[in-house]
């Protein structure tokens, strides 16, 4: 049996990809080296690119879901920033495969000022206004009905905050997710990988992910 760890990177209608988020900061390589196979089989780390200009979350989930559909063993998902939305929707769509979910640096979805900043930035990068509005939404997580979060209590869920918090990754989002998902727990926070302050946290983050997915 193969256990898969699916890394879902952040970004929304920008140039961010899996290599920029997970690869160049050293996370993919360090995590692959740290996740030793156990007696039941082997562990694989998957870090696919999210569609950079998807017109809806369903299209993102369909694209990422192709990677899950090929797996024969359990999948543990690590969603990051705006990728937390895709991670939650994947867990809901593939309940027979996804058995753990880590929401790292969840992007704040219920802050009007933050959403307006994101909307303007997306439109400046060519995103139609109606597409931006649909992707941003108004819930705790962008594109996820708040009521749907409660369905995640069937699997272990953890939330990893941005430290320090920032306008795009606010502490209130972490608290709201912990309240909404019964049995979820908080893990030690750190800076997000693409920012200059991340490198000192690499070893801590890898240890935290390994402990959770194991």
C-alpha positions, 0 to 999 in steps of 0.5 A: 500500500502506498500512502500519498501526501498531496501538497496543494500550494497557495496563490490565486490568479497569479504566477505561483506554482508548486515549485515556487511554493513548495520546491524552491523553499526546500519543503518538497525535498525535505519532506520526501527525505523525512517521510520514511516508508513504514512496514505497510508500504511506501510514502510518496509526496505529490506537489502538482500545480493548481490551475493558475487561471481557473474560473471556478473552484470546481475546475481546480478540484477536477484538475487536482482530483485526477491525481487522487483518482490514480491513488490506491492507498490513503491520501493526506492533504496539506493545503496552503493559503488559498489552496486550503479551499481546494484541499477542503473540497477535495476531502469532501469529494474523495471521502474514500481516499482522503483520511487526513487534512492539514490547513496551513496558513488558511487565507482569510475569506470573510474580511471585506477589505482583504477581499477587495484587495484580492479582487483588485489584484486579480482583475489587474492580472486579467481576471473577469470581475464575475470570476473574481467574485465567485472565487473569493466568496464570503465564507471563512474559507473562500469558496467553501460554505461554512456549513460544509466545514462541519462534514470534515469531522470524520477525519483528523484535521489540523490548522497551522497559523501564519506567525505572525498573522498578516492581513491575508492570513488572519488569526481569526480564520484559524480560530473560526476553523477550529470552532467549525471543525469538531475535533480539529487541533492547532499545530505550531505556526510559522511564516508562509514559504514564499515570504523572506521570513520562512527559511528559519522555519523549514525544519520546524514545518517539515517536522510538523507535517511529518508528525501529522501525516504519520 
